[in-house]
Each structure stands twice: as structure tokens, then as C-alpha cells.
Amino acid sequence: MMKSSKMTMDKYSEQKLNLRADSLKILLKKYGDIDPLKSKYSLKDIYECADEWTQKQSTTSGIVDYFRAYFSKYEGQEGS
């Protein structure tokens, strides 16, 4: 139980929350103008990518490339 509490504290530390906010700001600026009928990705993709990124990284450097790689791993899986 102590380990779970420590992981939760790390996930929601001020540093991680700031990193998540910065990550979302970058991704939403680049990819946030979404037309649901035409876009290949959704706001959900952006938020999930930012969450995954902040669990593994400590800076936003490379997040745009990561989003492209993150999103491409899900392309073609619709209907599977």
C-alpha cells in the first residue's frame, strides 16, 4: 500500500502536473484544431499521449515527434 501511495504522489507532484500542462499546451497548439469529421485523431488521443509522456519523461523536448509515433501506432486499428 505504501508503494501505491508513493506512485500516486509522484504522478501528481507539482513537477509532473506542470509537465502535463506544458505537454498539453504544446500538443493542443499543434494538433488541437480538430474537425471530428476529417481528423485522424481526437482530443482523447492528445490527452492520452500527454498522460503517457509525463509518466516517462521529465521535459517536453520531443513530445511532438512522440505524438506522431504514438498516434501512428494506433492507425489502422479501427474495427479491430
DRENPA-3360 file (N, C-alpha, C; in nm, 2 decimals, always signed):
BEGIN
1 = MMKSSKMT = +0.08/-0.12/+0.00/+0.00/+0.00/+0.00/+0.09/+0.12/+0.00 ~ +0.20/+0.12/+0.07/+0.29/+0.24/+0.07/+0.34/+0.27/-0.07 ~ +0.37/+0.17/-0.14/+0.43/+0.19/-0.28/+0.32/+0.26/-0.37 ~ +0.20/+0.21/-0.36/+0.09/+0.27/-0.44/+0.07/+0.42/-0.40 ~ +0.08/+0.45/-0.28/+0.07/+0.59/-0.23/+0.18/+0.67/-0.28 ~ +0.30/+0.62/-0.28/+0.42/+0.69/-0.33/+0.41/+0.72/-0.48 ~ +0.36/+0.62/-0.56/+0.34/+0.63/-0.70/+0.23/+0.74/-0.73 ~ +0.13/+0.74/-0.65/+0.02/+0.85/-0.67/+0.08/+0.98/-0.64;
9 = MDKYSEQK = +0.16/+0.99/-0.54/+0.22/+1.12/-0.50/+0.31/+1.17/-0.62 ~ +0.39/+1.08/-0.67/+0.48/+1.11/-0.78/+0.40/+1.16/-0.90 ~ +0.29/+1.09/-0.93/+0.21/+1.12/-1.05/+0.15/+1.25/-1.04 ~ +0.12/+1.30/-0.92/+0.05/+1.42/-0.91/+0.14/+1.53/-0.84 ~ +0.27/+1.51/-0.85/+0.36/+1.61/-0.79/+0.35/+1.74/-0.87 ~ +0.39/+1.85/-0.82/+0.38/+1.98/-0.89/+0.46/+1.97/-1.02 ~ +0.58/+1.91/-1.01/+0.66/+1.90/-1.13/+0.59/+1.82/-1.24 ~ +0.52/+1.71/-1.21/+0.45/+1.63/-1.31/+0.33/+1.70/-1.36;
17 = LNLRADSL = +0.26/+1.77/-1.27/+0.14/+1.84/-1.32/+0.18/+1.95/-1.41 ~ +0.29/+2.02/-1.38/+0.34/+2.13/-1.47/+0.38/+2.07/-1.60 ~ +0.45/+1.96/-1.60/+0.49/+1.89/-1.73/+0.37/+1.85/-1.81 ~ +0.27/+1.80/-1.75/+0.15/+1.76/-1.82/+0.08/+1.88/-1.88 ~ +0.07/+1.99/-1.80/+0.01/+2.11/-1.86/+0.09/+2.17/-1.98 ~ +0.22/+2.17/-1.97/+0.31/+2.21/-2.08/+0.30/+2.12/-2.20 ~ +0.29/+1.99/-2.17/+0.28/+1.89/-2.28/+0.14/+1.92/-2.35 ~ +0.04/+1.93/-2.28/-0.09/+1.96/-2.34/-0.10/+2.09/-2.42;
25 = KILLKKYG = -0.03/+2.19/-2.36/-0.03/+2.32/-2.43/+0.04/+2.30/-2.57 ~ +0.15/+2.23/-2.57/+0.22/+2.21/-2.70/+0.14/+2.13/-2.80 ~ +0.08/+2.02/-2.75/+0.01/+1.93/-2.84/-0.12/+2.00/-2.89 ~ -0.19/+2.07/-2.80/-0.31/+2.13/-2.84/-0.29/+2.25/-2.94 ~ -0.18/+2.32/-2.92/-0.14/+2.42/-3.01/-0.11/+2.37/-3.15 ~ -0.04/+2.25/-3.16/-0.01/+2.19/-3.28/-0.12/+2.11/-3.35 ~ -0.19/+2.04/-3.27/-0.29/+1.94/-3.32/-0.44/+1.97/-3.27 ~ -0.46/+2.07/-3.19/-0.59/+2.09/-3.13/-0.70/+2.14/-3.21;
33 = DIDPLKSK = -0.67/+2.19/-3.33/-0.78/+2.24/-3.42/-0.84/+2.12/-3.49 ~ -0.92/+2.05/-3.43/-0.97/+1.92/-3.48/-1.11/+1.93/-3.54 ~ -1.12/+1.88/-3.66/-1.25/+1.86/-3.72/-1.29/+1.72/-3.70 ~ -1.39/+1.69/-3.62/-1.42/+1.55/-3.59/-1.45/+1.46/-3.72 ~ -1.50/+1.53/-3.82/-1.53/+1.45/-3.94/-1.41/+1.43/-4.03 ~ -1.30/+1.50/-4.01/-1.19/+1.49/-4.10/-1.06/+1.45/-4.03 ~ -1.05/+1.47/-3.91/-0.92/+1.44/-3.84/-0.90/+1.30/-3.82 ~ -0.77/+1.26/-3.82/-0.74/+1.12/-3.80/-0.72/+1.09/-3.65;
41 = YSLKDIYE = -0.72/+1.19/-3.57/-0.70/+1.17/-3.42/-0.80/+1.26/-3.35 ~ -0.81/+1.24/-3.22/-0.91/+1.31/-3.14/-0.84/+1.38/-3.02 ~ -0.92/+1.46/-2.95/-0.87/+1.52/-2.83/-0.83/+1.41/-2.73 ~ -0.90/+1.30/-2.73/-0.87/+1.19/-2.64/-0.73/+1.14/-2.67 ~ -0.69/+1.13/-2.80/-0.55/+1.09/-2.84/-0.45/+1.18/-2.78 ~ -0.48/+1.31/-2.79/-0.38/+1.41/-2.74/-0.37/+1.40/-2.59 ~ -0.48/+1.39/-2.51/-0.47/+1.38/-2.37/-0.40/+1.25/-2.32 ~ -0.44/+1.14/-2.39/-0.37/+1.01/-2.36/-0.22/+1.01/-2.38;
49 = CADEWTQK = -0.19/+1.07/-2.49/-0.04/+1.08/-2.52/+0.03/+1.17/-2.42 ~ -0.03/+1.28/-2.38/+0.03/+1.37/-2.28/+0.04/+1.29/-2.15 ~ -0.06/+1.22/-2.11/-0.05/+1.14/-1.99/+0.06/+1.04/-1.99 ~ +0.07/+0.96/-2.10/+0.18/+0.86/-2.11/+0.31/+0.93/-2.11 ~ +0.33/+1.04/-2.18/+0.45/+1.11/-2.19/+0.50/+1.16/-2.05 ~ +0.41/+1.21/-1.97/+0.45/+1.27/-1.84/+0.49/+1.15/-1.74 ~ +0.44/+1.03/-1.77/+0.48/+0.92/-1.68/+0.62/+0.88/-1.71 ~ +0.67/+0.91/-1.83/+0.80/+0.85/-1.87/+0.91/+0.96/-1.88;
57 = QSTTSGIV = +0.87/+1.09/-1.90/+0.97/+1.19/-1.93/+0.97/+1.30/-1.82 ~ +1.07/+1.38/-1.83/+1.08/+1.50/-1.74/+1.09/+1.63/-1.81 ~ +1.08/+1.63/-1.94/+1.08/+1.75/-2.02/+0.99/+1.74/-2.14 ~ +0.95/+1.84/-2.20/+0.86/+1.84/-2.32/+0.94/+1.82/-2.45 ~ +1.07/+1.82/-2.44/+1.15/+1.80/-2.56/+1.12/+1.67/-2.63 ~ +1.08/+1.68/-2.75/+1.05/+1.56/-2.83/+0.90/+1.52/-2.83 ~ +0.82/+1.59/-2.76/+0.68/+1.55/-2.75/+0.60/+1.54/-2.88 ~ +0.63/+1.64/-2.97/+0.56/+1.64/-3.10/+0.60/+1.51/-3.18;
65 = DYFRAYFS = +0.72/+1.48/-3.18/+0.76/+1.35/-3.25/+0.70/+1.23/-3.18 ~ +0.70/+1.24/-3.05/+0.64/+1.12/-2.98/+0.49/+1.11/-3.01 ~ +0.42/+1.22/-3.02/+0.28/+1.22/-3.06/+0.26/+1.15/-3.20 ~ +0.34/+1.19/-3.29/+0.33/+1.13/-3.42/+0.35/+0.98/-3.42 ~ +0.45/+0.94/-3.34/+0.48/+0.80/-3.32/+0.36/+0.73/-3.24 ~ +0.32/+0.80/-3.14/+0.21/+0.74/-3.06/+0.09/+0.72/-3.14 ~ +0.05/+0.83/-3.22/-0.07/+0.82/-3.30/-0.06/+0.71/-3.41 ~ +0.06/+0.71/-3.47/+0.08/+0.61/-3.58/+0.07/+0.47/-3.54;
73 = KYEGQEGS = +0.09/+0.44/-3.41/+0.08/+0.30/-3.36/-0.06/+0.26/-3.35 ~ -0.16/+0.36/-3.35/-0.30/+0.33/-3.34/-0.37/+0.34/-3.48 ~ -0.30/+0.39/-3.58/-0.37/+0.40/-3.71/-0.39/+0.26/-3.77 ~ -0.50/+0.24/-3.83/-0.53/+0.11/-3.89/-0.59/+0.01/-3.80 ~ -0.61/+0.05/-3.67/-0.67/-0.04/-3.57/-0.82/-0.03/-3.56 ~ -0.88/+0.07/-3.62/-1.02/+0.08/-3.61/-1.09/-0.04/-3.67 ~ -1.19/-0.08/-3.60/-1.27/-0.20/-3.64/-1.20/-0.33/-3.61 ~ -1.08/-0.33/-3.54/-1.01/-0.45/-3.50/-1.07/-0.50/-3.37;
% end
